[in-house]
Amino acid sequence: MTTRASANGIDIAYESFGSPDGRPLLLIMGLGAQLIHWDDDFCTLLAEQGHHVVRYDNRDAGLSTHFHAEGVPRLGTSSAYVLDDMARDAAGLMDVLGWPAAHVVGASMGGMIAQALAIRHPERVLTLTSIMSTPGPSVARPTEAAGAVLFGPPAADRDAVLAQALETWTVIGSPGYELDRERVVRLAGLAYDRCYDPAGTTRQLAAVLVSPDRTDLLAGLDVPTLVIHGEGDQLVPLVGGQATAAAIPGAELLVFPGMGHDLPRPLWPEITGAITKLTGSA
């Protein structure tokens, strides 16, 4: 069931899995993605491994607050907010949940938000897992093909959204694993029906582009950290994960051959196992 919380001056939609007595684990999704893009079965695996899992919609995505009045920004020059604001959203949601601190897992832009949360609110982060992310967009630039799908024009209707989703994940998905076309279409349809706001995605992208590089600040972290990345990632190439792990003292880097900018189902046991090993040791 989706619940709405008032936090950091906005409404945040979230869902939970597992026992409230489990280790608190906050999942932060990436650019334009919604909480449903953390697959139910993936969340259930983490819950079965002893976590109280919460996934949520970032601002300008899904059922959380959208900044419609801000319009569409000019990328690289203006932004309605920055990643630090999105990190404060996460901290505010933790306040509502009654979590003084949590294990934080972020994917792609969500990894950037998780990094910002650990930097700005270190007392709130028990462990940090940064997946297919980077300390800054200039560190790991997308390939030409990935950039074309990232910066392409938004789809005009539901059918076009589904077709665009297939095109996008064909490019940036995992080259070593067969694309689950049925899942891609199903999730794209669910996301469209929950809320379709391409301008909101552009505002999120603007926040990524105007936020400063975090490399130097990550060097000051003292938090158990796991960095997960795919060798075949075209959207955020492997150098982004390598730079993240190199910046954070003691961070472990886990690289998967054949993995792109997604989480292939066959890797879920190993990925959730690595996260659980980290949270269990903290």
Helices and strands as residue ranges (DSSP letters): E 3-7, E 10-17, E 23-28, G 35-37, H 40-48, E 51-56, G 68-70, H 83-97, E 102-107, H 109-120, G 122-124, E 125-131, H 144-150, H 158-172, H 181-194, H 198-210, H 215-218, E 225-230, H 238-247, E 252-256, G 265-267, H 268-281
